[in-house]
Amino acid sequence: MSATHEARRIAIEGGLVRLEKTVIERQVKAEDFLAEVARMQPVETGLLPEGCVLLTRSLEAEKRTQTVYVMERPPGLQNVRYNVEREDQEIQDLILSWPRTLWFCRTSQPPAIAHATIVDLWGAVTRAAVHVEDLGTAIYCLPMPNLYDSGNGAVCMGNLSVEAYEKPLAVRIPELIRQVLESAWNADLMPKFDGLGVGGLEDWARASAADPEFHAKIRFKAHTHATVRGMLKHLDECPHQ
């Protein structure tokens, strides 16, 4: 906060000259002002999906409201159904030592429409919990199939859908993430495993059987957007896939 002071200026408009005086009674930091506004007029988020640690909202073209929900899932063992698409082998059930993951779900809601549409879902790896104060938490590529641009893009959801509009997003978003994790991953859009310290999903499963904490040894590749902040900026600016 600064002391009260006056500011003077001369304004010239057309053939008139005007002397203006501005009295500044109080000055505070922008973040303090915004915190006070949020305290007095909190944003109505509605019911949040399970594991949601952050959400952002912005206004798209045609006054559509875009919301990005960020869900965090802790590390652990994850059952993965993998269709290697070899004629002599059926779908494999692999148990992977799974890292802490973040799921960015983007929704869009037109004005005067009661329900939002899920437009895409993005997965990423993180080594630490999200720091909501500065959003500088680093993110890495999730080395799984069916993610565009070798893990830097959205999940290719194929025919997965949870657009049962009578259900709230707090139900639909976790259901979509569950469907993605439980679906049969296939060889489309395979990631590159070079440099990760693991040769592929089957190798990952073998190492996980020997060491349930194997995910901590995988050298995940840095994500194109580097941090949670960078990812949110990208989602705010890039068109839907």
N, C-alpha and C positions, 0 to 999 in steps of 0.2 A: 504494500500500500504506500502511496506517495502523498505528500502534503498537498493541501489545497493550493492551486495556483491559477493564474489567468494567462490566457493566450490571446494575442491580437493579430489581426491580419487585415490587409486591404484587398477588397474584391472589386474588380472593374467589370461592369456589365453594360454593354452598349455605351451610352454617353454618360453613365453614372459611375461615381466612385463611392464605395461604401466602406466605412471602417467598422469591423466586426470584433467583438470581444467575446471569448469563450471562457467560462469559469469551470474548471475541472475540480469537483469536490472530492472525488475518490477515484483511485486507480488500483486495480488488483490484477493478479496474474490470470491469464485466460483459463488455465486449467482449474483454478480455484472457482472462478465464475461458473464454468460448466459443471463442476461438481455440485455447486449450490443449486443450479437449475435442475440437475438430475435429482437432487434430494427433494426439491419442492414439487417437481413435476416428473415423476419417474416414468420411464417408458414401459408401456404395457407389453410384455413379451408373450403372454398367454402361457399355456403349459409347455414346458421345455422337454425335448427328447431325453431319454436316459443317457447320462454321460456327457450332456452338453456343457461345455466349459466357457463358451463364448458365442455371441451372435452379433452380426452387423446388419444394418438396413440402409438401403439407398433407394432413390427414385429413378426408375428406368424411363425409356421413351414411353409415350402414351400414358404417363402417370402410373405405370405398374410399380408395385413395391417389390423390390428384390431383397430377400433375406438370406444370409448365409449362416447356417448353424454349424458349429465346430464341435464334434463329439470326440471324446478321448476314450480309448480302450486300453487297459493295462496290459503289460506283457504276460505271457503264459503259454501253455501248449494249445495249439490250434489244429483241429482236424480239417484237412484239406482234401477234397475230392478232385482228382486230377485225371483228365482224359488225355492220354498221350497220343491218341489217334493212330495207334499202330494196330494193324489187323489182328495180330496175335495176342493182344493184351486188352483186358477190360479196364474200366475206370479204376484207378488206384485210390485207396484211402491212405493218405500220408498224415503223420502227426509231426507238426513243425514247431520248433521253439520259436515262438512268435514275439516280435518286438512290441513295444508301446506304439500304438498307431493313432493317427488323427484322421477323422473323416469329415470332409467339408461338403455339406449338402446345400445346394443352391435352390431356392424356390422363387417363384414369381406369382404375384397376385394382382390382377387388373382391378381398377377402381370399381366399386359397387358389386364386386363378386365376393361371395362369402368364403370361398375356399381357394387356397394357393395350390399351384402345381409344382411338383418336384421336377426340376429341369435337368440336373446332373448331380453326380456324386464323385468326389475325388478322394483318394486314399494316399496317405503319406506316413512315413516313419518318423518318430521323434525319440530322442534319448532322455528327455526330461519333461516334466509337467509344463503345461503352457503358462508362461508368465503374462498374465493379463494386463499388468501395469505397463509394459513396454512392447509386448508382442514380438520380442526378439528371439523367441524360442526357435532353434534351428530345426529344419525338417529335411528329410532324406527320401529318396525314391523307395517305394515298396516293390521289391523285386518279384512281382507276381505277374502271370499272364493277364491278358484282357484289360490292361491299363494302357491308354494311348501314350505315345511318345516315350516308350521305355520307362513308364512309371511317373512321368512328369505331368500326365494329363488325366482326364476323367476316366472313370471306370466304364468299359464297354458293357452295358447292362443287357444287351441282347433283348430277349423278350421278358425280362424281369419287370414287374410293374406292381405298384401298390397304390394306384390312383382310385382308391375307394374313398371318394370325397366326403362321405359321411363320417369318416374317421379323422381325428385331429392329426396334425403333423407330428405331435408328440408320440403318436402310435405309428404313423406311416414311415417316418424316417428310420427308427430302429428296426422296423420290419424289413425295409429295403437293405439296410446293412446286413441283417441276418441272412436275407436271401443271397446276397453277394457272397458272403463267407461260406454258405452251405451249398452253393451251386457247384456244378462240375466245371472247374477251370479247364480251359483247353489250350491248345498250342497256338491260338491266334494271338498276335501282338506279344510274342515272347520277349521278356527282358534279356539284357545282356548280363551274364553272370561273371564276366572277366573282371578281375580285381576285387571281387567281393570276398574271396576266401571260401567260396562254395561253388561247386560245379553246376548245380541245377537243383530242381525241387527234390528229386530222389536223393541226391547227395545231401541236401539240407535235412531231409528226414532221417537219414542214417546218422548224421552227426547229432541230431536232436535226441535220438534214442540213447546215445552215449552220454550226452550232456544236455539236460533240460534247459540250461542257461546259455545254450549255444548262440542264441540271437545276439548276445552281447559281444561275440567275437566276429560277427559279420561286418565287413567294412562297407556299409551302405553308401551309395553314391549320393552326393549332395543334390538336393532338388534344384531345378532351374530357378525357383523363386526363393530359395535359401531359408526364409523365415516365415513364421505365421503371418507377420505383417505383409511380407511380399506376396504371399499366396492370396490374402484377402484383397490386396490392391489389384492383383491379376484378375480375380473373380469379379471385382467391381467394374473392371474396364473391358474384359474380353467378352465377345458374344457367346451365347450358349452353344454347346456342341450338339 
